[in-house]
Amino acid sequence: MQLEFDPEVVPVGDVRLTLTVDELEIFWSSLRETLEALDEWEFHTRVGFQSQEVRRVQAELARLMKTLPYVAE
């Protein structure tokens, strides 16, 4: 895993995170489990974001994962 936030390479306010396929699947699965485990009323308090924001990130990750030819369905 590699994190890059050099303002000469990455726009200010953004970061670039390089993950292996396994790390990407771990991250996606963690989001899924968090969404399933927490009730809506407690979500923001425990996670710091609204569940809709996390669902959007998870959906974007799923879309990106589908572009990888070697990721298991």
N, C-alpha and C positions, 0 to 999 in steps of 0.2 A: 504494500500500500504506500502511496506517495501523495503528499499534499503540497500544492504549489499555490502561493499567493503573492508572488513577486509582482508589484504594480507595473513593472516594465513589460511583463509578459501577459498578465491576467488583469482585466479591467478592475478598477477599484470597487470593492464591495463584492467581488466574486472570488471563488476559489476553484481550483481544479484538483480533483481527487482521482487518482489512478488506482483502479481496483482490479484484482484478478476476477475471473468469472465466479469462482467460489465465494469471494468476498462480496461481490454484487448480489449473489443469491442469498447470502447470510443477511445482508442489509435489507433486501426486499422481504424476506421471510420475517425479519424482526418487525418491520412495519406492519405486515399482515397480522402477526400475533398481537401486537399492541392494539390495533384496531379492533380485533375480536375480543380481547380481554377486558378492555375498559368501557364502561358505560359513558354515554355522551355527557352526562352531567359532571363527571370527574375528569374527562379527557384533558381539557385545557389546563386544569390545575396540576395534573400529574406529568403532562408531557410538555406543556408550555406553548402548544399550538392547537388550533382548532382541528377536529378530526377531518374536516373537509380539506384542509391544507395537506394533511398527511396522505389522504386518499389521492389527491392530485399528484403528489410526489411519487406515490406507489404506482399510480397508473402510468406516469411518465417513465419510470424505471421498467415497468412491464413492457411498454412499447419499445424501449431501447433493447431490452433483453431479447425480444422477438427478432431483432435485426442480426443477432449473433447466431451463426449457423450451428454452433456446437453447444448451445445451452439446452439442457433437457427440458421438455415440456412439463 
